[in-house]
Amino acid sequence: MRRLLIAVYLVFALAVAFSYTEDLPEQIFLSNGNMISVLGKNIVEDSEMCEINIQIPSISGLKDKPFEDYLNATIESEITDYRTQIEEMAQAAYEESKTSEWPFRKFSIYVLYEAYLSDGILSIDMIFSEYTGGAHPGASRRTYNISVDRCRLVALHSVLDSGAAEDRLNELITGEIGKREDLWPEYFKGVTTDQGFYLKAGRLCVYFQPYEIGPWAAGMPEFCFSLGELLKQ
């Protein structure tokens, strides 16, 4: 029995070299007398198969508590599902490597976030990055934009509030893309209904996923403009 316990311990020790969870610094925002808090946790694990470093934000202070609970659960579920998917891929690749001529290369999972409050919109901006083999890691970006007063998620068209503002935004983005030799101008047909964006310090920042308007080397291009200027009649 003692030998069995030792064997189980050694297997676990090899599987998870180290693991810890820590709280991230709390961010406090004020909006029309409301105090909004974003407090995150950082989960770090390293094993023979996968290196994990993920941050999970949690929002508090919204006037609509059921919406706040739903939002926090949705964000955590998205991150957890992403982690589970990559870990399952790592497990399958590790097992396959035992009978393959190709050596196993450790997978990695990263999720980082930033939080901003501007013009009544709380933006939780998240970067997802994973390495699953190949020449470079994969990456994507996801932002939750929340109206603090209305306690609901908002899309870009709700922020712009008019077709004229959207037209101005498209013209500005087209101009900025044209200034860069590493992007593909013909791929931009105008902002979409699910366009990625966030607000920070009075500026509207629109971003694109890898390969959306340029090669991998171009990263995730973003363009920032004064929200006030865009909304000016």
Secondary structure, 3 states (H helix, E strand, C coil): CHHHHHHHHHHHHHHCCEEEEEECCCEEEEECCEEEEEEEEEEEEECCCEEEEEEEEEEECCCCHHHHHHHHHHHHHHHHHHHHHHHHHHHHHHHHHCCCCCCCCCEEEEEEEEEEEECCEEEEEEEEEEECCCCCCEEEEEEEEEECCCCEECCHHHHHCCHHHHHHHHHHHHHHHHCCCCCCHHHCCCCCCCCEEEEECCEEEEECCCCCCCCHHHCCCEEEEEHHHHHCC
